[in-house]
Amino acid sequence: MHDQIDSPVRRCAIYTRKSTTNHLDQRVNSLVTQRELSSAYIKSQEFKGWQELPDRYDDGGQSGGGLDRPALARLMKDIEAGKVDVVVVYKIDRLTRSLLDFVRLIEVFDRANIALVAITQAFDTSDSMGRMILNVLLTFSQFERELISERMKDSIRSRRKHGKLHGGVPPFGYDRVDGDLVLDEPEAAIVRFIFDEFLRTRRYSITAESVKMAGFHSSVKYTKKGKPRGGKPVEQATVYQILNSPIYVGEIHGDGTTYKGAHDPIISRETWEAAQQVSEQRRRKAPDPKNTNHFLAGMLWDDTGRRMRLEIRVRRYQTYYTYVSCEEMWSRRELVKPYRCNARILDETVQASVVAFLEDRRRLRAAIKKLGIFDDELQRLIRKGKRAARRLRKSLPEAQKLIFTAILFRAEVGPEAMSLHYRLRELRRFLLWKDKIDFRGDTSSWLSSDARYEDVIEVQTVAAARWPALHIHPREQSKSLAPRRDLIGLIATARKAQALVEQNRESDLGALAAKFRCGPIHFARLVRLNFLAPDIVTAILDGTQPSALTRRQLLECNLPTDWVVQRQLLGFAQPANMSAGQWNIYGRPPKRIIGT
């Protein structure tokens, strides 16, 4: 009893995992069984001070081939926060089936002094013999995973040779009956329409637009559990997939070749070959984004929460790189246009911002303090900021890409500002880096540490849409307007002052003011009025300006050049950006979608 009382408390976290989602909705499943057995083992070790933590770390439907799992990520963060002493699993392969990932996890556990226990495989990670046994067990676990993968590939290959598809959702135009593909006539008619329209127009985009305007929807189908699927409009991605899939000519593609299918074709061989010939003529080999030095791909988001991808287009033998917001369903419903930004300009802006951050003692100090570092150690790191900035500027583009990928966790851009989110552990490593080899991120620490710092930079890097920047609307004839002569006269006088400047470039301000018969200050204020926002000028001409606006206020205000600030200063409302339904910059009327 005395030993039990004096034993230090060991906080135990139970981690469970199941590769598939089968039977997870049942009260008793694999995750429950693993937890109950692990909990019973912890109770048997209560004399050692072991106590089960109430937090659940259950990964259902998650593969053991990687570490990107929600519950495992929470566990690693709790370990980093010092909330866990022992990690208990049913078997080692529940934690991971990859030998490389296992080594990374063990390094994290060792750094935090965490014990790892598998209740059905007796071993102790504190000595070399236990580590050897662990590695042997994990090697066989990885071998078993590879065997399962090979068996699955052999099964899929065998079914393809017999003209069968291996499970999954049946392709558009077909349904599945007793494991065989049968024609879905409503969808099959849409497939024929798509091929006919593509051969007529020879354009993917026009074909997709024709499908959209025709109001075609997919058929409603039911899963094995009776849940309905489909019944939605046919999207552009579906049209592109249909035009390039040999399933519709009675073939199944796989392993770099095609097999004769056991299902009925929807289109003829002649139609398929003609469509592929058109497709080949239109196909262009675009550069691979992974082979560029544009480092923001994969970590860039816009301020509405949409991921931004790197778009590469070749026009007239010139390659253009652009970061573009991905289309989301909500943005289509709300008519929110995707953001676009020149990739080179944004990369240079981010690089300059990171360099400025490293050279700014105040911001760098605020970031490092979030790691719990103070006093002499903090000052030592701050002094290395300018040296790190010089190293970053002098690095080659390939090396810079490695640095930014390591120290930056996320970047968000908007029309008015940009925010950079730093990984503080990697930032500290970069400040202390002395080796001559290129700096690379320690990916094993990314999962276990959520220490971040957000740096906001006020800069305009993106345009929210391709609508015109000027907000000029025709006068509303329905309203009885009374334009004010004093304000209109002031605008006209400002135009004359500007014309005098342009016609007398040999004169200075004093001479120009004398010719205009006014003082230099008054003349300068008149010239400045020529930089009013166009919508403010049209509102004055129409008489729709704020009623409180006076001639003296307009003339004597310290007029800024920023149109947004001008409207706020003079009491004008900010004009809303026009949606695609209100404005068509190419002069064509908005397209009307015909419903079913």
N, C-alpha and C positions, 0 to 999 in steps of 0.2 A: 504493500500500500504506500509505503514511503517513497518507493521508486516511481510509482505512478504519479504522485503529487508533485515531485520535483522535476519530472520530465518536461522539457520546454514544449510549448504548443507548436504543432506543425500543421499549418493550414493547407488542406488538400483540395485540389481542384480536379474534378472528374471530367475528362474529355471523351466524347463519344462521336462516332461517325458511321454513316451508312452511304454506300455509293449510289444507290438508286432511291427513288421516291416511292417505290412499291410498298404498300401496307403502312405507310407513315400515318395515315388517317385512323388506323386502328388503335385501340387503347393499349394493347401489348404489341410492341414491335421491337426491332433489333436495338434501337437506341434505349428503350426502357430496360431491356434485358441487360445491356452493357452497364447502365447506370446502377441497377439494383445489385449486380454482382460486385461492382467496384465499391459501392457504398458498404456492402457487407464486409469486404476486405478491410476497408478503413476502420470500421468498428472493431475488427479483430486486432487492430494495432493501436487501440486507444491507450494501452499501457505505455506506449511510446510518445504519447501526447498528440496523436493524430486527430484532427477534427475536420469533418467535411464542410466545405464552403457551400452556402445555399445557392450561389450563382450556377446556372446551367450553361454548359458549353457543348451544345449538340449541333452537329452539322449533318442534316439530312439531305440526301441527294447530292452529295459533294464527293468528287473523285479524290483519291489519295495520291494522284500523280503530281500535284502541285500544292502550294501553300496559300493560294488565294481562296480562303474560306472564311466566312463571316465569324463563326464561333471561335475558330483558331485565332483570328485577328484580335478578337476581344480578350482571349486568354493571354496572348502575348503582351497586350497593353497592360493587363492587370499584373503580369509578371514584372513588367518594366516599372509599374507603380509600387511594387513591393507588397502586393496583396496575397501572393501565393508562395508556399514553401515546397510543396510536393505536387507533381502532376501525375495523376493516376489514369491509366488506360487499360482497356480489356486486353488488347494485344498491340504490339508495336505497329502493325500495319494499319491500325485505326488512326494512328498519328500521321504516318506517311508511308508510302510505298517506294519512295525515291531515296536512294542512298545519299545523293548529294544534298537533298533537302534535310535528311536526317542529320548529317554532319553540321549543317547550318543551325538546326534547332539545338543540338547538343552544345554548340558554341555559345548560343544565347543562354541556355540553362546554366552552363558553367559560369558565365559572367555574372549571373544573378544568384548563383549558389542554389540552384533548384535541383531537387532529386526527381528522377523519372522512374516510375514503377509500372510494369505490365503485370497484372495479377495472375495471368495464366502462363507467364514465362518468367521464371524466377531468375533475377539477376540484380546486380548492384552496380550502379554507374560510377561509384566512387573509386574503383580500382581498375587497373589495366585489364585484368581477366574479364571483368564484367563488360568493359567496352568492347573487347574482342568478340564476346558472345553476342552482344548487341549487333555488331556489324555483320556477323555471320547470319543472324536471324533476318536482318534487313536485306541482306543480299538475296536470300531465298525468297523473301517477300517480293522484291523487285522482279526476280526471275518468274515467280508465279503470275505477277501482273503482266509481264511480257508474253507469257504463254497464253493467258486469257485473251490478250489483244490479237495474237496470231490466230487463235481458234476462231475469233469473231471475223477476222479478215478472210479466212478460208471459207467460212460459211457464206459470207456475202458474195465472194467470188464464185462459189459454186452455184448460188441461186441466179446470179447474173448469166452464167453460161447456159442455164436452163430457161432463160427468158423471164425471170421473176425479179421483182423488186424486194429488197430486204426490209420489211416493216416500214415504219414512218408514215407520214401523212401522204395520201395518194396525190399524184400530180394533178394540176388544174386540168379539167376536162375528163377526169376519170374518177371512179369510185371503187371501193374495195368490197368484194363479195366473196366470202370463203377463201380469202387470201389471194384472189385473182383480181386483176384490174378489168373493170367493165366500163363502157362508155357512159358518161354523164351528158346526155344529149343537150341540155341548155348550155352547159359550159363548152361542149364540143362545138356548138354553133359559134360561140364567142371566139374560140381558137381559129376556126376557119375565117371568120371576119378579120381577125388580126393579121393573118397571113395574106389575105387578099388585099387589105389596106396597105400593108407594108410593100407588097409588090407594085401597087399602084403609085404610092407616094415616094417610096425608096427612102423614107426618113423615119427613124425611131420616134422622135419627138412628135411628129405630126400623127403617126399611128396611135401613140398613147393619147394624144389630145382627141382624136376621133373616137377612141374607146370611151374616154371620159365624157364627151358630149353626148354619146349614144346612151349613157346611163347604165352601162353593163355592171352587173353584180355577180359575185360568185354564188354558187349554190350553197344552201345550208346542209351541212353534214354533221353526223353525230359520232362522238368518240365511243370507245368501248364502255365508258361509264355513263353514256347517255347525255353528255354535254354537247350542246349545239356549237358548231363552228362554221364560219363563213358568213355569207349574206352581206358582204361588204363590197364597196366599189372596187373595180379592178384598177390597181395602181400601175404606175409606169414601170416599176421594177418587175412586176409580174409579166407585163407585155414583153420586156426585154428577155426575161427568162424563157417565155414561151417560144419566141422567135429563134432561140439558140439551143433548144432542147430536142434531141433526136427521138424522144419518147413519142412524139406525135406522128412520126413516120413509121412507128412499129419497131423501134430499136431501143436498147438500153446501153447507156455509156458507163464505162468503168475501167479502171486500170489502164488508161490510155488507149482503149479500143472500144468498139461497139459490138453488141451481141444482138441477135435477132430475138425480139420479144415475143412472149406468148399472148400479148394483148392485141386488139384490133387497132390499126392506125386511124388517125383522124384526117390527115391530109395525104395527098398523093406524093409519090417519089419526085415527080416533076416539080411540084410546088415547093417541096423542101429544098431541092437542089437550086432552084431559082432564088429562093430566099437566102440561102447560104452564099450564093454568088454575090448578091447585093450587099449582104452583111460583110463579106470579105473586102469588098470595094470600099466600104465606109469605115472599116476597122483601122484604127491608127495605134501604133505602138507608143504609148505615153511613157515618159520616164518614171521610174519607180521612186515614190517619195522616200523610201528607206535609204536610197543611195544619194540623198542630198544632205547638205549641212544645215538645213532648216530645222533647228533643234526643238522648236515649240510643238511640233506634231506629237500628239499623244498626251500633252499636259495643258493644252490651251482650251479655254472655255469663254463664252461670252457672258455678259452680266445678266442675261435672262436664264442661264442654266443650261445652255446648249453647247455640246462639244463642238470644237472647230477643227476641221480636217484640212490637210494640205491638198489643194487642188492644183494640178499641173495641166496646162493647156498649151498646145503648139499651134500657132497661127502664123502662116506665111514664114515658116522656117524660124520663127522666134518663139522661145519657150517662156511662158508666164507662170509664176508661182504665186498663189493666192491662198490665204487662210479664209475658209468659208464656214459659216455655221451650218451644222447638220439640221435637216428638216425634222421637226417634231410635229406630232399630231395636233398639239395645242396651238403651236405657232401657225399652222395652216388654218385652224378654226378661227383664230383671232387676227389673222392677216398680218402677222408679225414677220417682216421680211428678214432674210438671213443677213448677218453681218459679213462684210468682205473687207479684207485688208491685204495690202501688198506685203508678201512674206519677207522680202529683203528689208523693207522699211521697218516692219515690226520687230524683226530680229535685231536690227541695229538699235532700235529704241530700247529693247529689253537689255541688250548688252550695255548700253550707256547707263541705264538705270541701275543695273547690278554694280557696275564700277562706281557710280556715285554713292550707292549704298555702302560699299566697302570702305570708301574714303570718308564717309560721314560718321564721325565718332558718336554723335548723339543717337542716331538710329541703330548703328551697329551695337552700341552698348545696351540699348533697350532689348535688342534681340538676344544677345548672349546671356543677359540676366534671366531670361526665361528658362535657361538650363540649370539655374540655381548656382551660377558661378559669380563670385563677388571678389572684392579686394584685389590683391596682387595678381591673381590668376586672370581676373577680368581685365585689368589694365594691360597685362602681357598680351592678351588676345587682341585688344583694341589697337595696340601699337603695330600689329601685323596686318592690319586692314589695308593700308596703302601698298604694302609689298604684294599682298594677294591681288589687289586691283591691277598692279603693273604686270603681274604674271598672267592674269586673264587677258589683258590687252595684247600682250606679245605672243600669246598662244596661237597656234595654227587653227584654222576652222574645225578640223577634225577633233583636236584636243579641246577646243571651246565647247563643242557639242557634248563631249563627255562631262565636262565641268558643269554645264547648265543642267544636264539631265540628272546629275547627282544632287546639286544644292537646291534646285527648284522642284517643288512638289506640284505646283499648280500655278497657272497664270490666267487671269481673267481680264478681258478687255471690254470696253464700252465706248460710246460716243464721246464721253467727257473725261474718263479716267481709266487707269489700268492698275491692277493689283497683282503683286508677286508674292507667292507663298513659299517661304524658305524651309528646308529641312535643317533644323538647327544642329543636329549631330554632324551632318555632312558639312555644314558651314564651318563648324569648329575644326573638323578634320582638314578642310581646305586652308583655313588660316594657319594651321600648324604644319602644312605639307612642305617638306624640304627636298624630297627626292627629285631627281632629274627626269624620271619617267613621267608619262602623262598621268594626271590625277583621275582616278576612277572611283565611282561610288561603291560603298559597302552595302550591297543589296540586302544582306542578312539583317541589317539593323533597321531597314525601312518598315518592316512589319511590326517590330517590337517597340518602336518609338513613334509617338504622335506629337512630339515637340515641334511646333510650327511658329512662324512669325510672318505676319502679313504687312507688306509695305505698299502703300497706296501712292500712286504717282498721277498727278493731274496732267493728262496729255490726251490729245485727240488722235487716235490711231485707226479707227474704223468708221465706216459710213453705214448707217442702219439699213439703207436701201438705195435703189437707183433712181428714186424720184428726184425732180429738180430741186436745187438748193434754194431757189427763190420762191416765195409764197406770194403770188400775184393772182388775184381773183377778179372776175368782171364785176362791175357795179351792179348791185341788186336794184332792179327797176321797181320792185314792188314797194320799197320803202320811200317815204317822203323825207329826203335828206336836205339839210341846210348847211352847206359848206361855209366855213368862216373865212371871210375875206382877208382878215389880218394874218392868219396862219398861211393861207395860200400865197399871199403877197410876200411873206417872209421866205418861203421856199423859192419863189421866183427871183427874189433879190439875191439869194444864195447862189442860184444858177448864174446870174450875171457876174457875181464876184468871182466865181470859178472861171468863167469865160475870160474875164480880165486877166487872171493869172496866166492862162494858157496863151493869150495873145501878147503879153508883155513879159517875156522870160528874161529880159535884160534888167528888169526893175526889181528892187527888194521890197520887203513888206511895207516899209514906210512910204515909198514912192507909190506903191499900188493903193494904199489906203488914201493917200492924198488925191489920186486920180478919182477914187470912188467917193471922195468928199466925206470921209469918216475917219475915226481914229484907228490905229493899228490893232488894238484889242478887239474892237467891234468888227473890223474886217476879218480877223482871224476866226472869230466866232461864226461869221457868215460862211466862210469857206468850209468850216468844219461841218455845217449842216448838210453839205453835199454827201456826207457819208452816213446819212440816216438809212435804216433798213427800208427796203422797197415797200414792204407792207405797211410801214408807218407812213410813208409818203402817200401811198394810195388811200389810206384811211383819212388823211387830212384832206386830200382832193375830193373824197366822197362825203366828208363830213361825219364820219363814224368814229373819230378820235374820242378819247375820254373827255367828258364835259369839263373837267377841272383843268385841262391843259391850256395854258396861256402862252401868248407870244413871248412874253418876257422869260417864262420858264424854259421854253424851247431854245431861246437864244442864249441865255446865261448859264444853263446847266453845263456841268463839266462832261460833255458828251463823249462816252467811250466809243471805241471802234467795234466792239463786240455787239452784234445785233441782239443777242439774248439779253445782255445787260441793259442795252438801250430800252428794250420793251419793259423790263422791270423798273427802270428809273422813271420812265414817262407814263407808266400805268397802262400799257398795252398788254393784251393777252397773248400768250405764246401760241403761234399757229400749230395745229396738229399736222403731223405728217400724213400725206394722202395715202390711202390704201390702194391696192391694185384695182378694187372695184370702183374707185372714184376717179382715177387718173390712169391714162395709158400714155407713156412717154413716146410711144411710136406712132401716136395719132390714130390708132385703131380702136373701135368701140370695144368695151368689155365683152368677153365671151360668156355666153349663157349656157349653163349646164342643163341639159334636158333630163328630167327624172324618168323613172320607169312608170 
